[in-house]
Structure formats: structure tokens, C-alpha cells
């Protein structure tokens, strides 16, 4: 009898598929089942990726330790999706499967459900002898309580109300009461998302039932035809801010659900999940759930299993929700599809938007990519005819786009000094909104109080000892912190270089911006939103609720306040240091600047009052700033396409960023040079650029050297890299392969 062999993926970075024998007497596990396998000297949980594997050297294989599932734990179509991700992004299958599996899915994962002990009355069958009756008032009281609740009462609730466990045990012995264990699902809507649901019902209208504008109606008819056709199609829904893309999402979801299919909605950040999930919950009820890393492990575990059991029709989540075990998807929505948060920055380095398109193709679903500022890749796909493109050029109710003014900060610095944070024009605009009882939003995409602490005597700066970046000063915490490795320390009393006692602060972050606004307007209700202020669960939902109810006058924050939020009373948007990202050594710098500016100015004037935006910059003539001020996507796309074509950057070509890490810069450079040489010998159909030190040359005590592959055949480039690494296996753990990178820093 031939060996029974299975291929297994295990969650070990960079490790490929492993083949094991299934011993006689063990069930042959199907694809998607969990198994325990020996790996080195330990036992790990893996997932079967091929239940009929073939290998030429079966004699050297080890046996499976244990089969945990007789049926597929991870649905087979999700296994296939994970394997595609592993292949395309040059990761191990276990890396991709780990993203797809829920928390607590290792050995004993089936016992991770939370149970509650329930007590209930025993109802004797008709004609059966009646059990002995209760003997005292305590037992009579317990029976009366249980009689009022045929579904049973939690034992903990009974004991808290004065019914002792000994009384219940006595009734159990008399045959009058029985106990049972009931699974209690941890509901993520009890908290952050539940509060946000009210944001969508303040106007008294049910989402998905509002009258459509002519443009919305035309777009909906096109999308409706695609859904009814029941075939894969990708549609780029490009609509200016406030044009009602979300209304189309909900209406389209209702159509899909009516046809017996399911819906997956992706949003770029956890901060956006409560409001969007609340919207769908308000429309479709309890068969809506959420999936993202901000939930507890227990909540994610329970909701994953609800999805797996078919008890959920709509899933709203961040990028990892693209692997949600929904069956029968008819519609996938990727909101704010341009957002960089859809790209995962650790293995597997997948782009959630692109994986959504691949899953849509696998399942024959309609994929809607929505944005006011589409990514260059999606716009290029639409221009080439690979995606349909629908345009919404007008806001709902014919509300005008915000009037945008660009404020050149060079004269401001000449008049008020280089430390001027807010221009006189923005101060005046804020004051006028406060006097009229209107709300303002001020964006600065840097957190902390000051971005640099330096010595007045020798100009030395406080730098992270582990990363090649300066430390950011956080005044509330009275510490300086690295935003890459999270190293933090108190500000020294003297310069470590020259001993000088005068340390100055330079640069501005959201903490300082908030402080200056509070000082100028002491009576204003000012709230700051950044990673430092919303660490606690539900904090972002509470802030958004306060803004929606008019309990905030000025909202200060980073990019997380710039997109997706609908605040009708915000009539002013101010942007501080609009060009903060333009100086980065990254070919996407202009694109990100344009997108952020366009998104944030779109927060103004979404209600019945007109909006205004003031954009402060040192580069008022840069094409990304000019196009954002005019809210002219086509002008930006034309100019940026010209730049990308001239420089041979995506989306004109495919790009792979390879980073080699070492204990010293010399070691990293030597290893990267050797690896690049081996890649060249593999003959990829691509150009190889580098190696050279990365712009961020050290992170977390590791020096970084990078080189790039540019070409039209990603498979050829990936295979050349992987063959080269097979020749230098000692470099595998210290080499990062980033296919279609979002950042090249």
C-alpha cells in the first residue's frame, strides 16, 4: 500500500510547504483541516494545503502527530486564496494561512468558546410520575424564578439574586431542575461599534433608502446589472467627497442579500470600522458583524465561527477580513481603496484591495472599489479597460465642494518667525466659526509635541539608539519616543554630545497644535485624535459621536480624521504643513499628498452650510497641492502619470523592493551585493537597481540595504529572487521581499 501523504503549511516565517505521512489508523485529513506535526524538536499546529501530496523521497518523511479535524476547519476556498497570496507575495504558505485563521485556532481551539452555566425547569412528559415536590421556601422561590424564564437563567444571575447553588443542587437531585452549558458569543457590537450606529440614524432616515441623485441612479443601474449577471466584474466607483458612495454601497448590498448572496465590506482603518459597521447594522440587523485586530481575541474567534457557520450575511472589517470565511459572496466593497493601510507591512506583505479583486474573481462576485482619489493602479486599470469606471462628480443635494485657499507659509515665517504654526488667515477662520457655533477640523499628519529636540550649543539632536530617526517629544508623557521601535526615555538635562544645558524643541505635532489652539481659544471645546489619544477601546467611536452631536468645536488630528467621516456641522478644514510628505524619498509621495489633502478638504461643507478649507504649505505651486486645492483628480492623474512614465515606476511597471538586514551597514551591503549578483545570474526579465542603503538605514538595531527589480513579469522576478535565496539560505531570515510595495523607505 502506498504512503498516504499530505502537504501542510505551518506558521513559521518563510517556511515552504512541508510533506508528512499519515499513519495507518489515522484519518486522512482533508484540505483545510488542522493537524499537529513535528517540526525540529517541537510539535506545531499546521493546516493541510493538499490532502493528496506527492513527493519523490517519501521514505525520509515524518508522520503526522495528530489530526485535529475530520472536516475542513478553514474553508477550502480560503485555503486557495491564502495559497495565491503566498505565491504572489513570495511568502510561506503558513504565513498566509496564519492571517486567514482566527485567534485561538491552535490545539484546543474548539474549546475556546465561552460558556455559561444555565439552570432550567425540568418539564416531565405527560403521564410520567411527578418528581417529589420542593421542601422549603428557598426551593419554592427558585422554582418560581425559573418558571418565569422557560429558556433558563444563568446560575451566576440566580446566585447574585439570592438563590444559592446548594438550593439549585437540591432541586437537581429532586429531578425538578437541570443544568446545561450555553455558548455565549462575545459580541463586538457591545461597545465601540454599537455607539457609532446612532451616527447614521441622527437624521431619521434608514441607510439605503434615500432618494438618489441622477448620477447615483445611473451608477446604481450599472452596478445592479453587474450583480444580476452574477459574474465577476471589478468596478471603480470614483466619486467626489460627499457624493453618496456609501448610500450606493448599502443599496447594492440589499440587492445582493435579496438574491441569497453575501457581502464583504473592507475599510482601511479600525477608526472607520465602527461607523461603517453601524450603518450596515442599522440597515440589516444582527446578521452583520465586524472583523479587525482591534477586537479581543475572544470576539474575533466567536465572530469568525459565526461567519463560518453561515450565521452572518455582511462582514465589515479591515484588510485581514478579506479572508473571512463567508460562503456565497456576491459583492465585495473596498472603501477608500486608495488607502495605504490596505497594504500589510509584515509577511505576507499583501495588498488587501488587490486580494479582494482576486477573491472576487475566484467566487464570481462583483468587486466595487470606491474612492474620491483612486490609487494610480486602479485608475490605470480603469483607463486600460480592465475595470469599469463610474463617476459621481456632484455632491448630494447639489451641495458645493469646499472653497479651498492655499496659504503660502513663506511670508508667514518672514513675519512671525519660523515657529509659526497657524497662519493669521486660519486663526481668523477658526475664530469666525466659533462665533457662529460651527465646527472646525484641523489636520496635521504628525503626532507628538515637537518632532526634534536639539542642543542650542552644538546642534546635536536626540536620536533613537536603535533606529536612524530623531526622537519625537511628547509633552503630556514628558518623554521622547521613537515612532518606529517605540523606544522612549525622559528628556536629558544636558546634551550628550557637548554637555550643553540648553535643549530646544523644533517642529510641530498634533499635541503642540492642540495646545496652541487651546491657549488661543480657552473656551473652545477642543479634542485631539491620534494614536496617543485613542488607545483605549471605543475611544474613537466616542469622539466621533461627540462631534456628530455638536459637543466638539475644533477637532485636531492626524490622517485618521481625514477620510470617511461625515460631519454636517464642520464648515472649516485647516491643513497644517500640507507638504510634510513631499520631501520623502518615495515615488508615491505626491500621490499620498494629493489624496490626503483632497480627502480632508472634503470633510468641510457636507451639511446645509457651505464649507471652506485653508491649506498651509511651503510649496504652493507643487502640482499635487494645486490639484488637491482644485479637487481635480484628472489633472493630478495626468501629471503623475507623466512622472511615473518618465521614471519607469508603477503602475507602468511592476516593482519588487528587496531589503537585506545586517548587524552592521557593511555586512548588510556585502550580503545585499552578493544576493543581487545571484539574482542577476538567474536571468529575470527585469532591471535591477542597487543595492544601496535604504532611506531608513537602521530600524530596531538592524541596518538595511535595498535593491529593486523593475519589470512587467512579476512571476519571473519572484522566481529569480527565490532561486537566489535558495543558494544563500543563511540570508532568508534577514531578507524582506516586498512585491508591489506601498513604501520604499
N, C-alpha and C positions, 0 to 999 in steps of 0.2 A: 504494500500500500504506500503511495507517495506521501511525502510530507505535506501536512496542511500548513500553509504559510500565510501570514498577514503582515501588511506594512502598517507601521504605527508612527504617528507624529507625537513627539514629546516636547514639553515647554522648556527647551534648553536653547538659548540664543544661537542661531547659525547652524544648528544641527539638522542634517537632512533626514529623509525617511529611513526608518530602521525596520528590518525584517526579523520576525520571530516565528518560531514553530508553535503550533497549538497541539498540546499533548493529547494522546488518546484519552477519552473520557471527559475532556473539556469541550464545552460547546464552541462551535466556530463562530466567533463574534462578527456581526455584520458591520459594514461601513458605518461609522458614526458612533459605535459603541466605545465605552471607556474600558481600558484594561490596565492592569498593573504589570509592569515589565521591569526586568533587571537592567540597570544601566550603570556600568562600572561596578562599584561595590554597594549601590543603593537600589531601592525599589521606587519607581516613579509612576505616576498616573499618566497614561497616554491615551490617544484617540485613534481608532482604526481608520486608516485612509484607503485601504484596499484589502478586502477580505479574501482575495484570491491572488496573492502576490507570487511572483516567480523570481528566483534568484539562482545563479549558477553554482553557488557554494553553500547549499543548504546544510551541509554537514557541519559547518562551523557555527551555525546559529544556536541561539539560546531559546529556551522555552518561555512562553508567557507565564507569569506568576499567577495571575487570576483574571478571570473575565467578570467585569462588574455589571455588564448589561447584556441581556439576551436580545434586546431590541436596540435600535439606534437611539442613543441619548441625544446626540447632535444630529438634526435632520440632514439627510444626505445631500440635499441641495445646498445647505450651508457649508458642508464639508467641501463640496465642489467649488463654492465661491472662495473659501479660505485657501484652497489649493491654488486657485488662479492668482489670488493676492500674493501668495508665497512665491510663485513662479515669476510674476511680472515685476515685483519689487525686490527680487533677489534675496528673499528671506527664507528661513527654515519653515517647513510646514507646521511645526509645533508653535512657532511664534504667531502665525496667523490663526491657528486653532485656539490659542490661548485668548485672543481677542474675542473670538466668537463664543467661547464657553462662559457660562455665568459664574459668579463667585461661588465658592464652596462646592465646586464640582469635582473635587478630588475624591479619594476613597471616603466613603461615608457621606457623600454629597446628598444622597437620597434621604438622609436623616436630618438635613439642615432646616427642614420646615419647623416653624414654631407651632407648638400645640398647646391647647388649653383644656384642662380637665373640666368636663361638664357633668352636671347631675341632672337626671330627669326622672319623671314618674314611670313606673312600670305599669303598663296597661295590660291587665290579664285578658286572655282570649275569652270570648263569650262561651259560657258553660263551664269554664275551668273553676276549680276550687279557689276561693278567695284566700289570699295570704292573711296571716294574723294581723290584727289592727295595731295602730300605734299605742304606746303605753303611757305617754305623758304629754304635757302641753308643749314642750320644745319640739317633740316629733310632730305634733299636730300643726304647729306653726310652720315647720319646714315643709310639710306636705301642702299646706295652703299656699305657700310661696311658689312651690313648683307647679301646682295646679294652674296657676295664673300664667305660666310660661310653658306651653306644650313643647316648644323647641329646646327646653332645658335652660339652666342657669349655670354660669361659671362658678366653680367651687370657691374660687377666691372672692367673688362677689357675695356669695352666701355667707362665708365666714366673716367678711367685713361688716355684714348687716346683723351679726349676732347668732347665726346658725353655725354651730360648731361642727368640725369634721367628725367628731365622735358620734354626734347625733345622726349625721348622714350615714356613717358606717353602720350604726344600729339599724337604720331603715333599710340599708342594703341587705343586711342579714335577714330581715323580715320579708324580703322579696318585694318591697314597696318602691325602692329607688335603685337605679343602676347608674354606673359611671361610664363615660366614654371620652375618648380623646378627639378633639376637634382641631383641625388645622386652621390656624389664624394667619391670614396673609398680611404681611406688612405693607401698608398702603402708602405709596409716595405722595398721594394727594392730600393726606392728612398733614398739613403744614404748608410748605412753600407754594406748591402749585395750586392748592385749594384756595389760598388767599388771592392769588392772581386771577382766578376765574372771574371774580367780581369785576375786574377791569373791563371785561368785554360785555358786561350787562349794565354798565352805568347809563348807557344811552337808551336802555329799554328795548333794544332790538336784538333778535336772535341772530347770531352769526350765520351767514349763508343764505339769508332771506331778504337782504336789502335790494333795492332796485339797482340794476346795472346801468352803467353809462353805455353809450353806443360802442365805445372801444372795448369795454369789458364784455358786452354782449357778443361782439364779433369774435373776440378771443375765446370766449366760452364755447361758442358753437364749434370752433375749430377743435378745441380740446374734447368736447363732447363726441365729435365724430371719431377722434382717435380712440377714446375709451370704448365706444360702441363697436369699433372694428376689432377690438380685442387682440391687437398685435403690438409688438414692441415699437415704440417711437419715442424719440427724445425731442422735447420742445423747450426752447429758450424763451421764457416769458420775461421780456425786458420792459419794465415799467418804471416811470419816474417815481420818486418817493411820494407816497400818498395817493397813488393811482388805483389802489384797491386790489393788489395782487392777492392778499390774504383772503378777501371775500371770494375770489375765484377758487382758491385752494379748498375752502370749506364747501362751496357749492359742488365742485368737482368730486370731492370725497363723498358727499351724499349720493351722487350718481353712481359712483363705483360700489359703495356699500349696498345700494339698492339692487345691484346686479350680482350680489353674492360674493364679491371680491373684497380684499382688504387693502389698507392704506398705510404706507410708511412715510413719515414726515421727518426730515432732518433739518436741524437748526445748527448754526456754527458754534454756539457757546451755551454753557449751562445757564448764563444770565438770561437768555432768551427763552429757555425751555418753559418756565412757569407760565408766562403769558400765552405762548402759543398752545401749550397743552391745556391751559384753562379755557381757551377759545374752543378747542375741539371737544373738551369735556362738556362745556355748556351746550354744545350742539348735539353731541352723540352719546352723552351719559357715561356710564361706568365701563363700557366696552372700549374705553380709551385708557392707555397707560403710558408711562414715561420710562425711558432707559438712558441713564448717563452716570458718569463716575461720581457725581455729587451726592447720589443716593447712598444709603448704607448698604453694606454687602447683603444684609438680610432682605432689604427692599428689592434690590436688583435680582437676587435669587428668586424671590417669590413671584415677582412680575415676569421674569423670564419663563418660569414654568407656567404661569397663566397664559402667556403667549403661545408656548409650546403645546398646551392642551387645547388651543383653539378658542379660548375664552375672551380674546381681545380682537377687535376689528381695526383699531387705529393705534399705532405706536408713534410717539413723538420722542425724539432723542437727538443726541449729538452724534459725532461721526461713527462711534462704535455700534450705534443702533442699526447701521446698515447690515449688520449680521444678525439682527433679531430673527428668531425662528418662526416668523409668520409664514403661513402656507396660503397660497392663492392670492398673491399680491396683484392688484390691478392697477395701482397708482403709486408712484414714488415721487415725493416732492422734496427738492433740495432748496431750501430758502436761503437767501443771501449766498448764492452758490459761489460767488467770487471770494468768499472769506478764507483767509489763510488758516483759520482754525480747523478746517476740514482736513488739513494735512497733518498726519501723525509724525512726530519728530523722534520716535524711537521705533525699533524694529517690531513689526513690519511697518516701514515708512509709507503707508498707503495714503492716497488722496480719496477721502470719503465720497466726494462728488463723483469721481471717475468710477469708483467701485459701485456706486449706485446705478450708474449707467450700465455697467457690466451686468449687475444683478437684474436690472430691468430687461436686458436682452435675454438673459437666461430664462426668465419667467414670463416673457411676453407681455410685459407691463408698459404702461405709459410713464415716462420719466419727465417731470417738469422741473426745469432749472430756473429759479426766479431771482431776479436782481435788478436794481436800478443801475448798477455799474458792473456788467458782466465781466468775468475774467477774460483775458486776452485769448485763452484757449477756447472757451465756449463761444466767444464772438467769432473767432476764426472758423470754428466748426460750422456755425450758422452761415457764415459767408460762403463756405465751400459747399453748402447744401447737405451736410451730414446731419444737422439739426434743423427742425423747423424754427422759425423766429416769429414771435408775436410781440407787437409793440403797444404799449399804453403810454401815450405822450401827454395826457392830461390828468390832473388830479380829479378825484371825485368831487361832485357838486361844483365843478369848474373853479375850484379854489386855485389862486395863482401860486406859482412857486415863489419861494422866499426871494426877496430883493437882496442881492449879495453885494457887499462892498469889500474890496481888497484894501487893507491898511498897510501901507509901506512903513515898516518899523524903523527904517534908517533915519528919517527925520525925528522920530520919537526918541531914539537913542541920542541923537545930537542935542536935543532939547532937554531931555530928562535923565540922561546917563544910560549906560549900558545895562543897568539893573532894572530898567523899566519893564514891568511885566504886562501891564494892561494899558493900552493906548487911551488917550483922552476921549477919543470917539467911542470906545467901548464903555468907559466909565459913564459917559453921558447916556448911552443907550441903556445901560443897566439901571441907572437912576430913573429914567423915564418909565421903564417897565414896572419898577417898584411903586412908583407914584400912581400908576394906573391899575395896580393889582394884577398884573400879568406875570407870567413865569419866564425865566431865562435859563438857558443851558450853556455852560462854558466848558469847552473841551481843551485838555492838554494831555497828550499821549505820553506822559512821563509821570510816574508816581514818585513819592518821596517829597522832601522839602527842598533839598539842593542836590544837584547832580554831581558836584565836585566839591571836595574840601581840600584847600591848598595852603601852603605856607607863604606868608607875605614876604618873608626874607629871601628864600631860595626858590620859590615857586614849585617845590615838590608837592605832588598830590598824594592823597591817601588811596592806595591801590589794593585790590584784593590779593592776598598772598597765594591764592590758588588759581586765579583767572587773570587774563590780561585786560582788565577793565578797572575803572575807578569805582570807588565805593560811593553809594548814594546815602546822603544824610536824611534820616527820618527823625524829625524833631519830637514827635509825640513819644516815640520809644527811646529818645535820647541815644540813638545808636546809628552807626553807619553800616550799610548792608550791601552785599553783592547780590544782584538780581539774577545771577546765573547759578551760583552754588549755594546761595543763602548764608554764606559766612557773614557774621555780624560781630561787632565789637563797639565799645564806647569810644568816643572821640578823644584822642590823647590830648594831654595838656601842653605838649610841646612837639615840635616837628621831629620825626625820627631821623631825618637826614642831617639837619644843621642845628637842631636844638632850639630853634626859634619858638617863641611863646605865642605868636600871633597867627592863628589858623583862621582862614577866611572861607566863606562859602560862596559858591558861584553856581549859576544855572538854576532852573526853577522846575519844581514838580507840582503835582496836584495838591500836596499838603501845604506848600507855601502859597499857592494860588488861593486856596480856601481861606488861609489866614489873612491874606491881603484884602479879600472881599469882605470878610467879617469885620476887619478893622475899619474899612471904608463905610460899610453899612451895618452898624452894630444891631440894628433892629430887624434885619432881614433873617429869614429862615433859610439857612444855607446848609446843604447836605453834600457830602463828597462820596463818590462811588469809584472805588478802585480795589485792587486785590487786598489792600491793607484794611479796608473798611467792611468788606462783605465776606469775611472768612466764615462767620457763623452761618449755619444753615438757615435758610429762609430770609436772610438779610436783604438780598437783592429784591425779592418779591415784596417785602415790607416797604422798601424805599420806593419802588415803582408804584405801589398802592398809595403812598403818601403824596407822590407827585400827581397822580391821577385825581386824587381828591382835593387838590389845591392846597395841600398843607406844606408845600415847599415853594419858596420864592426863587431860589437860584440853585440849580443842580450843577455841581462841578464834578468832572470825572475824566477817565481815560476813554479809550476807544469803545469800551463796553457800553457807554451811553449813546454811542453814535449811530446805532443801527437797530432797526426792527421795532423800536418803541413808538407808540402813538400817543402823544400828549397834546390834546387840543388847545390847552391854555398856554403852551410855550410859543411865544411870539418872537423871541430873540435867541439867536445862537451866536456865541463868540468862540473863535478858534484862536488859541494861543500857540505861537510857534508852529504855524501850519506846515512849514518846510522842514520840520525836525527830522523827517526820514529821508530827505533828498540827498543828504551827504553820505548815506551809507553805500558801501561798495557792493551793491547788489543791483542786478539788472531789472529787478521788479520795483525799485524804489519809486519811480514816477507813477507806476500803476497803483501802488498802495497809497501814495499820497492823494492821487485823484479820487480813488474810491472812498477813502476816509473823509475827505473834505465834502464830496458830493453827498455821502450818506448823512453826515452830521448837519449840513445846512438844510437837509430835507426834514429835519425834526421841527423846523420852525414853520408856523402858519398852517398847521394841519387842521385847525378848527375854523370857526367862522371869522376869526381875526387874522389880518394879513401878517406875514412873517418877514423878519429881516435877519440877515447874517452878516457878521463882520469877521473877516479872515485876516489875521495879522501874519505878516511874512516879511522876510528879508529878500525874497526873490519874487516880486510881484509879476515879473514878466515870464516866469517859467511856464511852459505850455500846460503842465499838469494843474498848476494853480489857476491859470486863466480859464482852462476848460471847465474846471470844477466851479469856478465863480459863475460862469455862463451856464452851468449844468448842461453841458453839451458833450454827450458821450461820443458822438460820431467824430467830432473834431479831435478829441483825445485819441480815439482808436486809430484814426488816420495818421496822426503824428507818431504815436507809439509804434505802430506797425512799421513805419519808415525807419525808426531807430532799431527795432528788433531785426528787420531785414538786413540793414546795413551791417549790424554787428553779429548777424547769424545766431540769434538767440531764440528760444521758444516764444511763440508756437511755430516758428518757421522750421525749427529742428527739434529733435529730442535731445535731452541733456541728462547726463548722469554725473553727479558730484561724488567723488571718492575722497574720503578723509582717512589718513593714516595717523594714528596717535602713538606717542612715544614718551619716555621719561625725560628726554631732552630734545631740543629742537634739532640737534644734529642727528640723533637716532631716528626721529620721525622723518627727516629729509632723506636719509640714506635708505630707509625702508620704502618710502614712497617712490623714490627714484628706481629702486630695484623692481618694485611691483609694476610701475608704469612701463619699464622696459619689457617685462614679461607680457604685459597686455599688448604692447605693440607687436610682439612676436606672434601673438595669437591671430593677428590679421583682422581685427574688427573693421567693419565698413564705417569708419568714423574718424574724426580728427581728435587727437589727444593734446590737451593744453596743460602745461605744467610738467612737474609739480612745483609748488611754491607755498610758502607759509600762508595759512588761512588768515583772513582779516582778524578773526578772534583766535590768536595763535596759541592761547593756553586757556583751558577750561578744566576746572576740578583737578589741577595738578598734572594734567596731560597736555603735552604740546601737540599741535595739529598742523599737518601739511596736507594740501589738497591738490588733486588734478581732476580735469574734466574730460568727458567724452561727449562729442557733439556729432550727431548723425541722424539719419532717417530710419535706421533699422535698430530699434531698441533691443530686439532679441539678440542680434549679433553682438551688440555692445555688452549686454549682460553676460552672455555665454563666454566672451573673451575674458571678462573680469573674473568670473567664477573659475575658469580653467587656470588663470594665472594664480589665483589664491590657492587652488589645489596644489600648485607647485611650491607655494610658500605657506604651508598650513599654520606656521607659527604666527602669521600675521592676521589670521582670520578674526581672532578676538579683538584685534586692535584696528580693524578696518571697517569703516562705515560706507556702505553703498546706498546712495540716495537717488533713486530713479525719479525723474520729474520733480526736482527739488523746489520747495517753496521759497527757500532762502539759501544763499551760497556763502553766508558768513561763517 
